[in-house]
Amino acid sequence: MRLDTLQARLAKSLDSANTRKENATPRPKPATRTAPRPAPRPQKGGGYLRLCISLTPADQERIDAICSYLAAKGERVTTSRAVKLALRTAPLSADLAAALASVKAEDGRARGK
């Protein structure tokens, strides 16, 4: 008798599950993104933006030279800080345009415009 009771309970449970599936409302499909993505938010703790850059061996040597120079002065400088120093001390002049031409020539990926 116990087997009949288990079968009946299983059948009732399956019928109940099938009824729920039939009556369930279909989930809406996610909307496709047509608008441009918003600008990335600054990270907490100072608003820094993390970047990944490619450097030539000559650029890496220059960063190492900046770090070594400041280490001789008693300052410990990370690669990130050396790049920031280079950016903040770069002259905004015709020399910058000449340096850009040199970077484009070395890079090989940039298209000349």
Phi, psi and omega in degrees: 000322182302324180297319179296321180294317179294319178296319180295317179295320179295316179299317179297318180296316179294319177299318180296317180295319179295322179295318179297319180295320181293325183270354183290141176281139181292143179284139179290147178285147178295142181290144176281145183277118178252333180278152177295151179294144178291158178299145181297141179284144175297147180286154179295151174087034174132351177072031180280148176248124180277135180232157173239122182235156176256132180238144174283164176303325179294321178295318179296321177297321180294320177296317177299322179295320177298315180297317181294318180300313181287331176295323177294335178271001178093010180254132174269123185235128176276168177300318179300316180292325178296320177296317178299318178298316180297319179295318184284341180254002179290130181285136176268081184212188178298334178298328180294319178295322178293321179294324179298318178299320179295317180296317180297320180295320180286324187295311180081344180264328186287139177269133180289126178232000000 
